């Protein structure tokens, strides 16, 4: 896309207005705040806490798929997959569970779940921003799909045998609860900006401050390539 954007910029008529600043800032705010969650291992902590309570192989698969489905709504599909697949691999080393089908399903339900919220993936952010969709309008379109996905998730889980298992051990994850509470507050501000209840600049400020105060390494983990891809996309379309 960078090459096409350069060609479009040279030979086309591109203006600053062609770049949807609201979408870019919303995406940057979301990526930063999600990176903080990933750096603090919040999703991994929650998943580990629930998985160790499972008593059968079917329970494990059902819980993992459910976490993939719901987690991707809040933390994006990439984060859900990158967090849950290693957890499943560790579990499969202790319990006789085949890997290929469950991991494929984890990926499918992560992508399906991420489609259900405005902040589940970058494409949704663009749609909400460009078409000025309200949260009720967006959810009105996505919830029916989500219900079908949720029903299919539970139906698919019954295809796996419910073999009893002993206690499962997972990699220990420590959680700084004070940091998490501050992160939740910052997340609320970010979402309010994305949904246009407040200026998007407040969302960007909240996400940057949370990363700076909670874990500065986040700035090295952020995937800035996504931002560049969207800027290139706007330049190409604008030309």
Secondary structure as UniProt FT lines:
FT   HELIX           2..11
FT   HELIX           16..18
FT   HELIX           21..39
FT   TURN            40..41
FT   HELIX           42..51
FT   TURN            52..53
FT   HELIX           57..75
FT   HELIX           77..94
FT   HELIX           100..114
FT   TURN            115..116
FT   TURN            118..119
FT   HELIX           122..130
FT   TURN            131..132
FT   HELIX           135..157
FT   TURN            158..159
FT   HELIX           177..194
FT   TURN            195..196
FT   HELIX           200..214
FT   TURN            216..217
FT   HELIX           218..221
FT   HELIX           224..238
//
